[in-house]
Amino acid sequence: MKAIRIVDTDNGTSADITDMEIADLSDGNVVIRSQYSSLNFKDALAITGKGKIARKRPLNAGIDVAGVVEESDDDRFAPGDEVVVTGWFLSETRDGGLAEYVRVPGDLVIKRPDGLSLWETMALGTAGFTAGMAIKRMEDNFQTPADGPVLVTGATGGVGMFAVDLLARRGYEVTAVSRKADAEGDFLKKLGATNVITPDALDLEGKPLGKPVYAGAIDSVGADLLANICAQIQPYGNVAAIGLAGGPKLSTTVMPFILRGVSLLGVHSVECPQAWREQIWAQLAGEHKPAHLQTIAAETVGLAEVFGVCDKIMAGENTGRTVVDINA
């Protein structure tokens, strides 16, 4: 079998297409013949060696996979079943989905949701699932479209694009935040954004509280931008934190939380409980299926093309989601 495998070298980590045996894959009781994977920022970090995503090596890359069960010792799955795995430490501590076969414990696997093809599950992948999980956390905490506009930062990233689409589809007024606002504003409005602004428009110059303009936010940046956002959220609004592109430190005050009742909600999709996972996938496959899935995931490549796409992702030159056809 072929796989994009991350290995240690004298010059750090490196990734290449490698031949290996199925028997050498990470332990598990379900073997999946991979059909599709996808490329996320974490995949680009791992494959280019610019981030220590793979915590043990050698290890196959790819945090997502969709395919067909080849073998199963788990009664819940039988050969021929179409299944999906996202997160669960694929490409971190377990061999990942950029390979012809994946072996995982059955507890990590869900059957392909009705309403989505295998390709569509990977067009969504971890990015779409994370956006869906962020919205679930907000709505579980009483967020509604009637509350007012919702910010989405990093709006041209994978999670951001899906967040704009999914929120607009639910009836929310969406303000997209991106440093590419001038170049990508029309694209973001096509996805459903009402307004498109740059991060500078949210700068409070260090003030602990600003005018409460927004009902909520989905943030992938963190750092000062997240602090400024929390200070501009309306009473009892929600901010879902899904990333740290701007850095991991958060310098803020408790004032938005104790004077306005703002909730800061963490979103950790890697270990999302399976009951939540199945509910979120069902929503993504049903009434809340993204309206612009084909527009967002406009590129499908083979294994050999993954390296060039990852270089573009790291250089900030890639817009939209990339699906990987394992058998192309």
Disulfide bonds with the S-S distance in Angstrom:
none
